[in-house]
Amino acid sequence: MIAGRSLHRYVLSSLQVVVLTAAVFFVTPSAPAWSQSRASLTGFVRDASTGETLILANVTLVRGEIGAATNTTGYYAITGIEPGTYTVVASYIGYSEFRTELTLAAGESRRLDIDLQPAEIGVLEVVVTADRETEEEVRRVGVAQLKTDLVKSLPAVLEPDVFRSLQLLPGVKAASDYSSGLYIRGGSPDQTLILLDRTTVYNPSHFFGFFSTFNPDAVKDVRLYKGGYPAEYGGRLGSVVDIYNKDGNRVGTHDTASLGLLASRAMVEGPYSRGSWMFAVRRSTLEPLLAVLKNQDIDGIPESFYFYDVNGKVNLDVSADDKVSASFYTGRDRLSLPIFDDEAGVDLQYGNFTGSANWTHIFSDKLYSNFTFTSSRYFSTPKFKFGGTEFNRSNKVYDISTKGDFEFRPEGDHAITGGFWAGNFTFRLNDTFDGESTLSERIQSLYASVYVQDEYKPASNWVLRGGLRANYFEGGDYIRLEPRLSIENRPSPQLRLQAGYGRYYQFLTLITSELFSGSDIWLTTDNGVPPAYGDQFVAGIKTSPRSGLNVDLELYYRTMKGLFTLDPFLPDAAGVAYEDLFQFGDGYAYGSEVLLEKQKGKLNGFVGYTLGLTRRRYFGFEGDKWFSPKYDRTHDLNVVGNFDVGRGWRFTGVFNYATGQAYTQPESQFKIVDSPLGSTVRDVIWAPFNESRLPAYHRMDIGASKIGGFLGFADYELQLQLLNVYSRENVWFYFFESQEDNSIKRTTVPQIPVPIPNISFTLKF
């Protein structure tokens, strides 16, 4: 609960940003003469078979060669149309083109909702794009979008995963085979804002970070802003992953069930009189296997292990101009692992809950709005027991907020967007050792931000986007401004030249574990701990030599100032002031990315390559020397191919290559003669921190899928996959152990050491 004074400030700050945002739009001068002579065309674009709205569908007026792409709710608006007769064309890859002719009178505001029929093709499209206007959104500098069909078709370690698929894109790196964390353009996972239905998700991982919490059956759209992202987003130094759940089928009730080795999934969706609904679940199915192994007296078998995800969404069409929806997600991991007859053990529990209520209102053909109320909760409560002594930790994050976004399209060359985001953030961290409290922190802070941005087209081949975001964080009373700017020139329809700049601030930091994500800790800005900030510079050349073929080159440089993390050399945190818990530092990263993408045809896929470098330094550590973090990879290559052979069969292959990650190679040791622990205690002397490299990483995965009818009442998909085809033993890490002869023994801990088969069977009713 927000205390009385804090509640007053929260309401006051929310009202202030609402009034400010409204003023931006409603005080804008009008052009009545022009408005009376021009027409407008607006509406929603939907999948005719399901009623699901389509994001970034393309609507064009052929004669005037003007158009628009649908936004995240499937809504489009074309204003400033000269009166006359036009052919309206709507398109979206994977769907049959829609065409109709209409006549627009002077001053007319026409509403045209469009239903697109799915095309009868079996070709997988890698990225959703559609003609010029949609490409204007998808092919902005630093932007990528994935279809969920691609996520579910790629070979996966036991379970298809959204984040694993994103790791295949240029500029996005994986820490290991056992981590779904996103390391984007030299940034750590906490530098990526992750949104599910406009709600922040704080630790979206399962199975110790093995894969993410997003059920691909429930996901509608995944969009990644790798850098230089627009002013509508904020709160993170690096990037944004914006995910939307499906709305639910508006035509008929449909069920989907999938059986897999690690987990099984089910989803049901359908219509009702004024809208649609969707409900999806996913749960681990390892318990029978664990029970068998435990009965065989095999060491290291968990006493208890499970994870689950539950997604739900309900939509209500209040009127043609008002749509309301409510969605939620909840997930949890649990592991209980006894060691040495209960003298030692581990008990891990962590999970997330998110909820959102969304209201979309169309004020007019020129003004669109979206309001969202969000709630997010993350908890992690690991317990460790050694020799009968317990260590317990509790880390909890609570975040409630309200958001408003507006799109204003006056007649002319401008498109203005703006909005606000205000909320209350609460962070708690408690450590106990043998029943005694060793650390207890609780920070509650109001936050607020307001943004405005303008897209200006001074000529048909120029696009300028400028924006400003203002942030307030009560903890420390910080106010920060973030300017954003991007420029795009199109010398020809097949060529785009792009550049952008942005300033970004981050008020949170994540202390990550090398072992499992369930022990990660969120910490926040407060008095004496200012927010981190950084500048991003991006440039791109994007070409389309022919239809369905894209070749993109992007360059980036980014700084990271005021990074804060827990001081690893602090002997005891008990009684230490909050600001004294931290170590502060800087970072930078730069690189180039190349993407060659073939979208159409029986053989399609992409090749992505990244040449990059990232460095960090923390003041007081090794003389403030710059070092390579573990996710610094000079070279990163990913090849993804799909081949449709017909009769329901499709083959998929993925190849990865990356420079080995940085690590510290021990060189010598010495004995602590006067140690109270005894004269035989050894201490390892390191070489310069992280100046050695593991061997290069490379791996190939292949898969085959077959779709068809199942006994006349359902459709099925059978997936057969083989990971690590040629048995590459990629190194996860080295373990160093001192020997009696004063030598150091190195033991290699591999990642996936052998080929691993995977099979899944899906029924759609």
Summary of the structure (lengths in Angstrom):
residues: 765
radius of gyration: 26.9
end to end distance: 44.3
largest distance: 94.3
contacts: 2603
relative contact order: 0.11
helix: 10%
strand: 58%
